[in-house]
């Protein structure tokens, strides 16, 4: 099934951490002109993911996760008629182009090969791939070096009683692989070299966190700060910083979150051509 979408900072309900994502998702789907009347396959999903997509207008949804993590698909947010299937995002047993849109929220960095997972999403998608991951920026790399953020996702495993939540939903904390637009363009260019595609990336700050989640971050300097000023005061500072940083585009681009929409398009590179159902080299281009 899919590499688990276990989200170390998101509870199993659409609460505060999802409000910022919801705002970003609505704006970006509109900017990308992605219609919400099409079918969506969620990979590494949860009931909260399903609710998020329904909130932005999608109705035809299939939710999936690893066989070991299917329980995350059930919950008060899930509709009883939603189809649930077991899938591994790194090797999906689905035909190419079988779903209009493939969606993942904080899934890829739980995979053994994030690039392979994204390529599988591109293969199964008929047109669009939408995902959210940690952002790769100078600011975030600096925060990791200064030990304000940890390169491995220990809190997710701690939150799952040290039994799961890590690499491929195992007890091993996964490395937090971060993305930026350049990285996505390279992957899509390699997988779809014949296509004219578009990539729209929106990095932003989302500091929404609970006191319980801060308690799981004792491996970073955050634990030392909250022990001095208190968790509630620290959360208030984070909220102010989030609002301020997202207001200024250069600062927003350094954010901790990365939202991305990929449109595979229908046009071919000028050196390629269609010959019936086949894609061939355009010999006229070389003349």
URGI-V199926 format. One line per field, one symbol per residue. burial: # if it has 16 or more other ideal C-beta (glycine too) atoms within 10 Angstrom, else .. A space follows every 50 residues. Layout:
burial=???
This chain:
burial=##########...#..##.##..##..##..#.#.#...########### ####...#.#######..##.##...##...#.##.####.#.#....## ###########..############.###########.##..#.....## ..########...#######..##.######.##..##..##..#.#.## #########...##.###.#.#..##....#..##..#...#..##.... .#############.......##........#.....
